[in-house]
Amino acid sequence: MNMSVLTLQEYEFEKQFDEHEAIRWMQENWKKSFLFSALYAAFIFGGRHLMNKRDKFELRKPLVLWSLSLAVFSIFGALRTGAYMLYILMTKGIKQSVCDQSFYNGPVSKFWAYAFVLSKAPELGDTIFIILRKQKLIFLHWYHHITVLLYSWYSYKDMVAGGGWFMTMNYSVHAVMYSYYALRAAGFRVPRQCAMFITLSQISQMLMGCVVNYLVYYWMQKDHCYSHFHNIFWSSLMYLSYLVLFCHFFFEAYIGRMKKTRKVD
């Protein structure tokens, strides 16, 4: 299949999308992400307090629909942005894929870039199910949600280098992750290895995020990458913290439990 045809073939909603208006709106409104984050944090602490003396809600069907909708969205996002990034890699190389700002205004990717950053607000809804179902809420969960929302909105307005990699990786991991959640919520027994694979994919994503940040910083010194030091600093700090937290989660959830199981046996 001709990659240029695959990449440039647009759906009507992609063709009509006005990225200039989207970027202008984000430049004027990106700080609202702090308001969403504050409301989200208030809900977490208020919701947990209210649920302390209440019975948990099952919410199985709504959770299936919620996870399935995010899975479908992420699958389409991964396919569309992945095709575009693959085309850039095959025709222009790794450097262009990292530094080129065309991801923000490309014929296909422009819509999915904006959809990505906007989706980080409704994705906060994941936590509603955890609170109402009285499940364990770990620090990694809500910290990840807040920081991704803040950084995505902060970065999109500047069209910084590396965005294509960050968004495509996130779409891809979420496509698998939300599909897994949908199957679990629907009552399917999914092998434990699937959960391990998802966490390892997230760890790989964080490692690659650190690499991309380094490449942006390196090529920025040679005037080939558009970004700024503050963005690279916050992005690197974010990815490094994720890397540590996901590695810790993997050890606690899988390696630690395996050792305990062996001791019991």
N, C-alpha and C positions, 0 to 999 in steps of 0.2 A: 504494500500500500504506500502511496506517495505521501510522505510526511507533511509536505507543505499543504496538500489538499486536506489532510486530516486536521491540521492545525488551524487553517484559515477558514474552514467551512463553519459558518456561523448560524446559530439559531436566531430567530427574529428578535427575541428579547435581549440577546447579546448584542446584536447589531444596533438596536435602538438605544442601548444604554449610553448615557452621557457621563463619561468619567470626569470631565472637567467640572461639572456641577457637583458630582460626588466628592471630589477632592476639595472643592471650595467649601462645601457644607462641613466636611470633616475639619478643615482648618479653622472654621468658626465655632465648631461645637465639640471638638475632641475632649475638652475638659469636663464635659458631662459624664465621661466615663468614671470620674471621681465620685460623682453623685450616685451613679448606679452601684459603684463599689461600696459606698457608705450605706446605702439602703440594703444592699446584699448582706453586709456585715451585721446590720441591725436586725435583719430578719433571722440570721443564724442564731444570734444570742437570744432574741426575743422568742423565736420559734421553739428553740430547745427548752426554754423556761416554761412556755405554755404547754409543751408536750410532756413535761415531767410527770404531771398528774393525770394525763389522759391516756386512753388506750391507743395503740398504734393503728393507723389506717393501712389497709392492704394495698389499694390503688394499683393492682396488678395490670388491669386492662389499660388505664391511662398511661402507665409506665411503658407498656409494650408499644403503644402508639407514639409516645414521646421518643423513645429510643429508636424506633423504626424510622420516624420522620427525620431524625438527625443522621441516622445511618444512610438513608437515601440521599439526603442533601450532601453528606460528606463523600459518598461514592461518586456522585456526579461532579463535585468539586475536584476530587482527586483525578478523575478521568480527564476533565477539561484542562486543568492546570498542568497535569502530568504530561499530556500530549504536547502542550505548548513548550514546557521546559525541555522535554526530550528533543523537540525540534530545534530549539536553540542550542542544546548541547551537541547535537549531531552536525549542525551546519556552521556554528560559530565557536564552539568550544566552551570549556569550563569557566574561563574568565568572563566571557560575555554573559553566561548564564547567571553569574554572581553579580556582575556590575551593571548590566543593562537595565535601565528603568522602563523598558518597553512592556514589562509584565503589568504595569499599572495602566497602560493604555493600548495594549495589544488587542486585536480584533475579538479574541475569545477570552483571554485572561482578565481583561479590564473589569468585566462584570463579576467574575468569581473572586477577584481580589477585594472588591468592595463588599460582596456578600460575605466573605470570610470575616472581615473586621466587624461588620454589623452583627454577625452570628454570635460573637462572643458575649453580647448582652443577653439574648434569650438563653444561651447555654448555661447561664447561672441558674436556670430552672432545675438543673440536675439536683441541686441541693435541696429543693423543696421536697422531693421524693424521699431523700435521706432523712430529713427532719420529721416529716409526717409519718414515715414508716418506722421511726425510732431506730434507725440503723447507726452504726458507728461512723462518726464524721471525723476523719483524720485531717491534720494540719495541711498535708500535701494537697488535699482536694480543694479546699477553699482558697488557699494561698495561690495555687495554680490558676484557678478561675479568675481571681482578682488581677493578678499580675499580667496574664495574657490579655485580658480586656484592656488594661491601661496601656500596655506596650503596643498592642495592635493599633489602637486608635491614635496613639502618639506618633507612630511611625508612618502610618498610611498617608497622613497629611503632608509629609515631606518626601514621599516616594523614594525612600532610602534604598540603597543597594542591598541585595540579599533577601529582599522580601519574597521573591519568587520561590526560593528554596524553603524559607520558613513556612510559607503558606501551603505549598504543595506537600511538604512532609507532614504538616499538621492535618491536612485533609485526609491523607493516606492512612495515618494512624487512627484517626477518628472513624474512618470508614469501617475499619476492622473492629475497633473498640465498641462503637454503638451497635454494630451488628451482633456482637457478642452479648451486649446488655439486653438487646431485644429478644434474643433466643432464650437467655436465662429468665427474663421476665415472663416469657410465654410458657415457661415450664419445661423447656428442653434441657436435657442433661448434656452439658458441654464439657468435654475433657479438660482437666486441670491444666494440661499443657497449653491450651489456647490462652488461658489467662497469663501464663508465664511468657508466652510468645508476645502478647500485647505489651507487657511490662518491659520485656527486652527491646521491643520496637521503640518504646518511648525512651529508653536509655540510649539507644542508637540515635534517635532523633536529637536528643540533647547533645550528644557528642558531635554530631554533624553540625548542629547549630553553633557550637563553639568553633569548629573549623571554619565555617562560613564567616563568622565574625572576624576571625584572624585574617582570612583572605581579603575581606572588605577593608580592614585596617591597613593591611600591607599594600594593597593596590591603591588605596586612597592616598597614600604618601606619594604615589607616582601620578596622581591626578587622573586616574582611570576609573575610579569608583566614587559615586556621589553618596556621601554620608557625612556625619559629623561626630566628633569624639564623644559627646554626651550620649548619643544614640548607641554607639558601639559599647560604651561603658555599661549602660543600663541593660543592654541586650546580653552582654557577656555575663554580667552578674546574675541575670535572670536564668540563663541557660546553665551556668555552673551550679546555682542553687538547685535547679531542677535535677541536674545530674546526680548531685549528692542525695537528694531526697528520694528519687526513684531507685537509686542503688540501695539505699537503706530500706525502702519499702520491699524491694525484691528479696533482700536478705531475710527480713522479718517474716514476710508472707510465705516464702517458699523454702529457702535454705534452712532457716531456723526451725520451721515446722517439721521439715524432713529429719533433722537431727533429733527433735523431741520424739518423733514417731519411732525412730530407731531405738532410742533409749527405753521407751515403753515396751517395745517388742523384746 
